[in-house]
Amino acid sequence: MHAGRFLDNSPDDASALPETAVLRVLWMTAQGMVWPWLLQSLCRRDAIERAMETQLISPPVGDHLGFHITDAGRQRIVDWYRENRPGTGAHDDAEEWRAVTRR
């Protein structure tokens, strides 16, 4: 398996903690990166699987409906964003922000 352009897909990737990796899946899905080939090139495969197992995203249906973020997944990424967006003061964590959003 080749590494994605933005994030290594290998399970032993030390650059992203599992929680951060799952948040990245939620961020990308919320941004519209819903096609399997696209999400897999942007996120760790184990994080995608964990997000599905914990029902934060739903898997694709057929060839025309990609991954979908669930209500629980949307709430989780919105809560994270509210606490971690740039300019929030003491909660600023630029490293985590970049790991989740690649911005």
Rosetta blueprint (number, residue, H / E / L):
1 M L
2 H L
3 A L
4 G L
5 R L
6 F L
7 L L
8 D L
9 N L
10 S L
11 P L
12 D L
13 D L
14 A L
15 S L
16 A L
17 L L
18 P H
19 E H
20 T H
21 A H
22 V H
23 L H
24 R H
25 V H
26 L H
27 W H
28 M H
29 T H
30 A H
31 Q L
32 G L
33 M L
34 V L
35 W L
36 P H
37 W H
38 L H
39 L H
40 Q H
41 S H
42 L H
43 C L
44 R L
45 R H
46 D H
47 A H
48 I H
49 E H
50 R H
51 A H
52 M H
53 E H
54 T L
55 Q L
56 L L
57 I E
58 S E
59 P L
60 P L
61 V E
62 G L
63 D L
64 H L
65 L E
66 G L
67 F L
68 H E
69 I E
70 T L
71 D H
72 A H
73 G H
74 R H
75 Q H
76 R H
77 I H
78 V H
79 D H
80 W H
81 Y H
82 R H
83 E H
84 N H
85 R L
86 P L
87 G L
88 T L
89 G H
90 A H
91 H H
92 D L
93 D L
94 A H
95 E H
96 E H
97 W H
98 R H
99 A H
100 V H
101 T H
102 R L
103 R L
